[in-house]
Amino acid sequence: MRFRVDRDAFTDAVAWTARALPARPAMPVLAGMRLELPGGGAALRLSSFDYEVSARAEVAVDTEETGAVLVSGRLLAEIARNLPAEPVNVESDGAHVVVTCGSARFTLLTLPLEDYPTLPDMPQTTGSLAAGTFTTAVRQVSPAASRDDTLPMLTGVNITFSGDTLTLAATDRYRIAVRELWWRPEYPDLSASALVPARTLHDTARSLAPGSNVDIALSTASGGDGAILSQGEGMIGFENGGRRTTTRLIDSDFVKYETRFPADFAARAEVATAPLIEAVKRVALVADRSTPLRLSFVESEVVLEAGSGDDAQAAEALGVNFQGEPMRIAFTPEYFLDGLGAVQSELAHLNFTTPTKPAVINDAPAEEGARPEFRYLVMPLRAS
């Protein structure tokens, strides 16, 4: 195999593919990145796979000789990132791959290509939406997913497909984040769900090219007038700008979260999102993981406090539009900020029942009385 490629395009493609490499590969060969030139004018294909997540990117090259090799993915990524601003020449020579760029020359050992697993095929495309919208939705929801691997069901983001609506939801038992968004389905009557590992989904969404579309490919099969989820596959794929990622789904049913959201509220507050975020960050400087952030609401003001007794203390007041009886409630600062930071509107709505029951943060709906696109339920702490 021998080819010549633009340095920036090559570096970008290698870095994108390397992000899916396993941190602790079960077998040495899984630390490899496959480079393949199929010929016929096709682009160079770079791929990584650990039996759970696969990534494949393509980059245009000047082909001199076709072939395929397997090299250390992380080493290639480090080399590519530090190459000078010159065209890159790559040539395989038996058990070695030589990378030349300007006056720099690197020789890499190859890994046994015959031992490398075959990448899974991309599932059938289910629909598409704007990449930027999808990235924002994942960023809003994924912080609420659990990081405790002993409960796999809670480490995922549940994506529900219902006609032209996608609903993303995640929970770690102490908060629930839900985002609804519009998309273009291939099947108008599609009704399915997929529990996607949150870390993989977050990394995938972060790598999408802005200003483009992302195709979502769920393991589906035609059935009647629409599509039905094929239980045998258990896979979801994302394709964007010639780059595709697949991941196995978490084999579990997601919690029925809608009943956890209160139907009625005793008090509501409307407050400017950005100033409240900044105030929380300042006050929380004196708080540690075991110190609650206390909020005291009256008709036109909220007072934020943290710390007490001999500890460091902080307090700040902000103007709000508050309706209901005066309310004093406390939260874990990190959890409260995760919800506020996900609100996209200038005003955030805070909804309360009692100081000991879940509160709900949501964005301001575009129209009066409309359902908010983003909702975030968070359990309060005991206020001292």
BAZA-569041 format. One line per 5 residues: number of its first residue (from 1); their letters; for each residue x, y, z of C-alpha. Coordinates in Angstrom, 2 decimals. Example, Ala and Ser with C-alpha at 12.3 -4.5 7.8 and 13.67 -1.06 7.14 Angstrom:
# residues 2
1> as> 12.30,-4.50,7.80 ~ 13.67,-1.06,7.14
This chain:
# residues 384
1> mrfrv> 0.00,0.00,0.00 ~ 1.31,3.43,-0.94 ~ -0.43,6.83,-1.03 ~ 0.01,10.58,-0.66 ~ -2.42,12.68,1.35
6> drdaf> -3.00,16.22,2.63 ~ -1.52,16.54,6.11 ~ -4.49,18.32,7.77 ~ -7.10,15.99,6.27 ~ -5.08,12.93,7.29
11> tdava> -4.47,14.19,10.83 ~ -8.15,15.00,11.31 ~ -9.31,11.59,10.04 ~ -6.76,9.69,12.16 ~ -7.67,11.66,15.30
16> wtara> -11.39,11.09,14.75 ~ -10.94,7.35,14.27 ~ -8.57,7.03,17.24 ~ -11.15,8.40,19.69 ~ -12.98,5.04,19.49
21> lparp> -9.90,2.99,20.40 ~ -10.34,1.13,23.70 ~ -8.37,2.45,26.67 ~ -7.67,-1.11,27.81 ~ -7.94,-3.39,24.78
26> ampvl> -8.95,-6.97,25.55 ~ -6.49,-8.12,22.88 ~ -3.41,-6.27,21.55 ~ -4.83,-6.29,18.03 ~ -7.79,-4.14,19.15
31> agmrl> -5.38,-1.26,19.83 ~ -4.78,-1.15,16.09 ~ -6.16,1.17,13.43 ~ -6.88,-0.37,10.05 ~ -5.88,1.60,6.96
36> elpgg> -7.34,0.30,3.72 ~ -7.10,1.44,0.11 ~ -9.65,-0.60,-1.86 ~ -8.67,0.90,-5.22 ~ -10.90,2.03,-8.04
41> gaalr> -10.55,5.66,-7.01 ~ -12.04,5.00,-3.57 ~ -10.89,7.03,-0.58 ~ -8.59,5.75,2.16 ~ -10.63,4.07,4.90
46> lssfd> -9.49,4.29,8.50 ~ -11.28,2.16,11.08 ~ -11.19,1.08,14.73 ~ -13.30,-1.52,16.55 ~ -13.41,-3.14,20.00
51> yevsa> -16.45,-5.41,19.50 ~ -18.68,-2.75,21.09 ~ -17.97,0.50,19.26 ~ -16.72,0.91,15.71 ~ -15.58,4.05,13.90
56> raeva> -14.76,4.50,10.22 ~ -13.57,7.61,8.41 ~ -12.65,8.27,4.81 ~ -10.14,10.71,3.38 ~ -9.24,11.44,-0.24
61> vdtee> -5.69,10.39,-1.21 ~ -3.51,10.08,-4.29 ~ -3.30,6.30,-4.60 ~ -0.14,4.70,-5.90 ~ -0.71,1.16,-4.64
66> tgavl> -3.74,-0.44,-2.96 ~ -3.72,-2.63,0.13 ~ -4.48,-2.71,3.84 ~ -2.41,-2.55,7.03 ~ -2.97,-2.48,10.77
71> vsgrl> -0.86,-0.22,12.98 ~ -0.97,1.11,16.54 ~ -3.82,3.61,16.47 ~ -2.71,5.86,19.31 ~ 0.87,6.01,18.06
76> laeia> -0.31,6.93,14.56 ~ -2.54,9.64,16.03 ~ 0.38,11.10,18.01 ~ 2.60,11.08,14.94 ~ -0.06,12.62,12.69
81> rnlpa> -0.73,15.39,15.21 ~ 2.92,16.42,15.25 ~ 3.74,16.24,11.54 ~ 5.02,19.38,9.81 ~ 2.77,21.27,7.41
86> epvnv> 3.70,19.21,4.35 ~ 1.99,16.49,2.28 ~ 2.15,13.05,3.92 ~ 3.44,9.93,2.20 ~ 2.57,6.52,3.62
91> esdga> 4.05,3.26,2.39 ~ 3.81,-0.28,3.71 ~ 6.92,-2.42,3.50 ~ 6.41,-5.94,4.80 ~ 6.15,-5.76,8.58
96> hvvvt> 6.59,-1.99,8.62 ~ 4.72,1.15,7.61 ~ 6.79,4.22,6.76 ~ 5.25,7.68,7.24 ~ 7.17,10.53,5.59
101> cgsar> 6.31,14.22,5.86 ~ 8.83,16.84,4.82 ~ 12.10,15.87,6.48 ~ 10.35,13.78,9.16 ~ 10.25,10.01,8.77
106> ftllt> 8.59,7.44,11.05 ~ 8.66,3.65,10.84 ~ 5.81,1.76,12.53 ~ 5.50,-1.95,13.14 ~ 2.36,-3.57,11.73
111> lpled> -0.06,-5.73,13.70 ~ -1.47,-9.02,12.35 ~ -4.27,-7.90,10.05 ~ -5.71,-11.40,9.82 ~ -6.51,-11.33,13.56
116> yptlp> -8.43,-8.06,13.36 ~ -12.23,-8.41,13.63 ~ -14.52,-7.44,10.75 ~ -16.37,-4.20,11.34 ~ -20.16,-4.56,11.64
121> dmpqt> -22.27,-3.32,8.76 ~ -24.11,-0.05,9.21 ~ -27.77,-0.66,10.09 ~ -30.50,0.63,7.79 ~ -30.92,4.43,7.95
126> tgsla> -33.88,5.33,10.12 ~ -33.87,9.11,9.68 ~ -31.80,12.27,9.90 ~ -31.62,15.67,11.58 ~ -29.35,18.69,11.89
131> agtft> -26.05,17.70,13.51 ~ -25.95,20.84,15.64 ~ -29.42,20.19,17.05 ~ -28.54,16.60,17.89 ~ -25.25,17.61,19.53
136> tavrq> -27.05,20.16,21.71 ~ -29.67,17.61,22.76 ~ -27.03,15.05,23.75 ~ -25.11,17.67,25.75 ~ -28.29,18.59,27.59
141> vspaa> -29.20,15.04,28.55 ~ -25.99,13.01,28.93 ~ -24.76,14.60,32.22 ~ -27.75,13.01,33.98 ~ -26.64,9.48,33.03
146> srddt> -25.06,7.42,35.81 ~ -21.35,6.64,35.84 ~ -21.88,3.53,37.97 ~ -21.23,0.57,35.68 ~ -22.86,-1.82,38.15
151> lpmlt> -26.22,-0.50,36.90 ~ -25.82,-0.59,33.09 ~ -29.41,0.56,32.47 ~ -28.66,3.92,34.07 ~ -25.40,4.50,32.14
156> gvnit> -27.26,5.01,28.87 ~ -29.28,7.65,27.09 ~ -32.65,6.32,26.01 ~ -33.65,7.49,22.52 ~ -37.32,7.07,21.70
161> fsgdt> -38.36,7.24,18.05 ~ -42.01,8.25,17.60 ~ -42.94,9.53,14.17 ~ -41.14,12.83,13.57 ~ -40.21,13.23,17.25
166> ltlaa> -37.04,12.07,18.97 ~ -36.95,12.01,22.76 ~ -33.65,11.66,24.62 ~ -33.72,10.81,28.32 ~ -31.18,9.92,31.00
171> tdryr> -31.24,9.42,34.76 ~ -28.96,8.42,37.62 ~ -31.89,8.13,40.10 ~ -31.23,11.60,41.55 ~ -32.15,13.60,38.44
176> iavre> -33.83,13.01,35.10 ~ -33.04,14.98,31.93 ~ -35.41,14.85,28.94 ~ -35.12,16.59,25.56 ~ -37.61,16.40,22.71
181> lwwrp> -36.69,17.41,19.17 ~ -37.96,17.15,15.63 ~ -36.31,14.96,12.98 ~ -36.98,13.50,9.52 ~ -37.79,9.76,9.79
186> eypdl> -37.59,7.32,6.90 ~ -40.76,5.66,8.21 ~ -43.57,8.07,9.22 ~ -45.08,5.51,11.61 ~ -41.79,4.48,13.21
191> sasal> -42.09,3.61,16.89 ~ -39.00,2.21,18.62 ~ -36.46,2.92,21.34 ~ -32.74,2.40,21.84 ~ -30.69,2.57,25.04
196> vpart> -27.32,3.94,23.91 ~ -24.19,4.04,26.13 ~ -23.98,7.67,27.26 ~ -20.19,7.98,26.90 ~ -20.24,6.73,23.32
201> lhdta> -23.19,8.95,22.41 ~ -21.53,12.00,23.95 ~ -18.24,11.38,22.10 ~ -20.09,10.78,18.83 ~ -22.22,13.92,19.12
206> rslap> -19.19,16.04,20.02 ~ -17.38,14.95,16.86 ~ -20.20,15.81,14.42 ~ -19.48,18.52,11.85 ~ -21.58,21.64,12.49
211> gsnvd> -23.83,22.88,9.72 ~ -24.42,19.35,8.40 ~ -26.90,16.52,8.94 ~ -26.43,13.29,10.85 ~ -28.08,10.06,9.72
216> ialst> -29.25,7.76,12.51 ~ -29.37,4.07,11.61 ~ -31.25,1.84,14.02 ~ -31.38,-1.93,13.68 ~ -34.78,-2.06,11.97
221> asggd> -36.69,-4.25,9.57 ~ -39.69,-3.36,7.41 ~ -42.96,-4.46,8.93 ~ -46.40,-3.52,7.70 ~ -46.74,0.18,6.98
226> gails> -43.75,1.19,9.06 ~ -40.78,-0.37,10.77 ~ -40.26,-2.51,13.82 ~ -37.23,-2.84,16.02 ~ -35.24,-5.98,15.29
231> qgegm> -34.27,-7.48,18.65 ~ -31.58,-9.61,17.02 ~ -29.29,-6.75,16.02 ~ -29.17,-4.45,19.05 ~ -27.12,-1.79,17.28
236> igfen> -27.34,1.88,16.37 ~ -25.22,3.83,13.91 ~ -24.49,7.50,13.21 ~ -23.14,8.81,9.90 ~ -21.98,12.35,9.24
241> ggrrt> -19.73,13.73,6.52 ~ -18.39,10.36,5.38 ~ -17.70,9.23,8.94 ~ -19.69,6.54,10.69 ~ -19.89,5.18,14.22
246> ttrli> -21.77,2.10,15.39 ~ -22.31,0.89,18.92 ~ -24.11,-1.97,20.57 ~ -27.16,-1.02,22.58 ~ -27.56,-1.69,26.29
251> dsdfv> -29.76,-4.76,26.59 ~ -32.19,-3.46,29.20 ~ -35.50,-1.64,29.52 ~ -35.25,2.01,30.51 ~ -37.10,3.32,33.55
256> kyetr> -40.62,4.70,33.00 ~ -39.68,8.25,33.88 ~ -42.72,10.29,32.83 ~ -44.66,9.41,35.99 ~ -41.81,10.84,38.07
261> fpadf> -42.50,14.37,36.84 ~ -45.06,16.17,39.05 ~ -48.36,17.00,37.37 ~ -48.93,20.18,39.43 ~ -46.68,22.68,41.17
266> aarae> -47.18,24.82,44.26 ~ -44.68,27.49,43.26 ~ -42.92,28.69,40.11 ~ -40.00,31.01,39.45 ~ -38.91,32.67,36.22
271> vatap> -35.34,33.92,36.23 ~ -32.69,35.03,33.71 ~ -30.65,31.92,32.96 ~ -27.14,33.33,32.54 ~ -27.11,35.56,35.67
276> lieav> -28.43,32.68,37.79 ~ -25.74,30.32,36.48 ~ -23.02,32.84,37.29 ~ -24.44,33.47,40.77 ~ -24.61,29.72,41.52
281> krval> -21.00,29.27,40.40 ~ -19.85,32.09,42.69 ~ -21.77,30.94,45.74 ~ -20.80,27.31,45.18 ~ -17.11,28.21,45.49
286> vadrs> -17.40,27.66,49.25 ~ -19.35,24.40,48.87 ~ -17.96,20.90,48.61 ~ -19.74,17.71,47.59 ~ -21.48,17.40,50.96
291> tplrl> -22.46,21.08,51.20 ~ -25.87,22.03,49.77 ~ -26.68,25.12,47.77 ~ -29.65,26.79,49.50 ~ -32.15,28.92,47.62
296> sfves> -34.76,31.09,49.37 ~ -37.52,32.42,47.10 ~ -39.90,35.29,47.82 ~ -42.07,37.33,45.45 ~ -39.33,39.18,43.55
301> evvle> -36.05,37.82,44.87 ~ -34.06,34.64,45.41 ~ -31.20,34.48,47.88 ~ -28.50,31.87,47.21 ~ -26.42,30.65,50.15
306> agsgd> -23.74,28.06,50.85 ~ -21.65,27.25,53.88 ~ -22.55,27.64,57.54 ~ -21.11,27.86,61.06 ~ -17.32,27.91,61.11
311> daqaa> -17.07,27.05,57.40 ~ -16.57,29.52,54.58 ~ -19.86,31.15,53.63 ~ -21.30,32.92,50.60 ~ -24.58,34.58,49.73
316> ealgv> -25.99,36.46,46.74 ~ -29.42,37.82,45.81 ~ -31.04,37.93,42.37 ~ -34.30,39.33,41.07 ~ -36.90,36.76,39.98
321> nfqge> -40.55,36.52,39.05 ~ -41.87,34.15,41.70 ~ -45.41,32.90,42.20 ~ -46.47,30.92,45.26 ~ -45.73,30.78,48.96
326> pmria> -42.13,31.60,50.02 ~ -39.93,28.57,49.33 ~ -36.60,27.49,50.83 ~ -34.99,24.55,49.05 ~ -31.50,23.07,48.68
331> ftpey> -29.67,21.18,45.94 ~ -26.31,19.62,45.16 ~ -24.60,22.53,43.32 ~ -23.28,20.28,40.52 ~ -26.70,18.77,39.84
336> fldgl> -28.42,22.15,39.89 ~ -25.85,23.63,37.49 ~ -26.16,20.69,35.09 ~ -29.85,21.45,34.74 ~ -29.46,25.22,34.43
341> gavqs> -26.57,24.92,31.99 ~ -28.73,22.83,29.65 ~ -31.44,25.50,29.37 ~ -31.16,27.14,25.94 ~ -33.64,30.01,26.46
346> elahl> -32.81,33.37,28.07 ~ -35.27,32.64,30.86 ~ -35.31,29.47,32.95 ~ -38.45,28.17,34.64 ~ -38.06,26.60,38.10
351> nfttp> -41.07,24.61,39.31 ~ -41.55,23.42,42.91 ~ -43.97,21.27,44.89 ~ -42.46,21.11,48.40 ~ -38.88,21.59,49.68
356> tkpav> -38.49,17.82,50.03 ~ -39.96,16.69,46.70 ~ -38.49,16.86,43.17 ~ -38.19,20.22,41.45 ~ -38.29,20.66,37.67
361> indap> -36.15,23.03,35.61 ~ -37.17,23.71,32.03 ~ -36.61,26.19,29.24 ~ -39.16,28.84,28.36 ~ -41.50,27.40,25.66
366> aeega> -41.60,29.24,22.34 ~ -45.35,29.69,22.75 ~ -47.42,30.26,25.86 ~ -48.77,26.98,27.18 ~ -46.59,24.85,24.89
371> rpefr> -44.64,21.87,26.20 ~ -40.98,22.78,26.89 ~ -38.37,21.05,24.74 ~ -36.07,20.42,27.71 ~ -37.07,19.24,31.19
376> ylvmp> -34.79,18.45,34.11 ~ -36.08,16.88,37.34 ~ -33.75,17.08,40.33 ~ -34.10,15.79,43.88 ~ -33.53,18.41,46.61
381> lras> -31.36,18.00,49.70 ~ -32.36,18.69,53.27 ~ -31.94,22.44,53.87 ~ -30.37,23.37,57.20
